[in-house]
Amino acid sequence: MKLIGCLVQGACVTQWGFPSLAEESIVFNSRVPLSAEQHRIPKSSKDFQNSFALILQIVSTRKVTCSHDTFTYRTFIQEERVSFQMSAMKEQEGVEYTNTKTVEQSYENNLAVHQPGMSYEDMVDGYSKWAETGGYDEDLKKGVYNGPTYAAETVKKMIPCKTARIIDVAAGTGKVAEHLKLHGYENLDALDGSSGMLKVARDNRLYKNYILARFEATGTPILDDTYDGLVISGGMGEGHIPAEALHEMARIVKTGGMIIIVMREEYLTYVEGYKDGELERIMDRLEENQKWKKVSRNVVSNYSFNKNGVVFTFRVL
């Protein structure tokens, strides 16, 4: 077995100039970043902005509700309802926006790190800045983004041993870890390409080790058979974890260990490398090659922005 990359304990600076994260952290050199949760980009960002500008001229603070497949802004002024619709989001159950500007900012912040053709460097810089200002956790709070809840509940079911060593891939600011800790899991490591994201997670003392790396098809800086479980929520998407990286997931998890992937269902229909059944064909090939066995495939509601998610679970062979 071979360790790929540079393992540094204590204070360190990677070859790309990322700052040290913690005295107790383990940080690996990495070339480029990973990502966090990705959402479909609307066809017209300009239309989105214009609609917001119009309603803001009418009312500064009113209740906003979002209807299926559209944004519908409703306010009552002298018993008249003003409704605006555009193709952008779906209804958020359990989340009530009381300021239209907040909705606009949240969506635009998310859109900013999902631009077509965006470089990995620009993407990770965007995520880092978003996280460090606190905007990421506010914009993708529970009710808007429920992937971490589904991920933690699945870990609880599939990995009942609370001392199991688990890696959270595309960990971001630690949303999955927050939920896992509520269930009693403490032996957690984080991997993400964003130093800013990991810094927030480290400041909240959510993980034991923090691995700054991009999770790709080969060369992930982790030894074979290291973990009892691997969980991903929000790391699958266009330009993010490639389908070929499934092989790496199986490599770093021990025989008998569990891999849990929580992602937006629609990504299977349009993301390059995932669409036309490609992602699931790779999953099936790994099973044919006896690398893992699929345990379950469940579609869940309101994974993020009221769009369905899908939860895959595999047992490593």
Protein Blocks (a to p, Z undefined) as FASTA:
>chain_A
ZZedjddehjdddfkopacfbfkbccdddfbdcddddddddfblmlmmmmmmmmmmmpmb
dcddddehiacddddeehiacdddddfbacdehiacfbfklmmmmmmmmmmmmcghiafk
lmmmmmmmmmmnommmmmmgghjammlmmmmmmmmmmmmblkbccddehklnolmmmmmm
mnopabdcdddfbfklmmmmmmnopafbdcdddddfehpacdehkbfbdcdehjacehia
cfklmmmmmmmpcehiacdddddfklmmmpghkggolmmmmmmmmmmnopaccfbdcdde
hkbghiacdddddddZZ
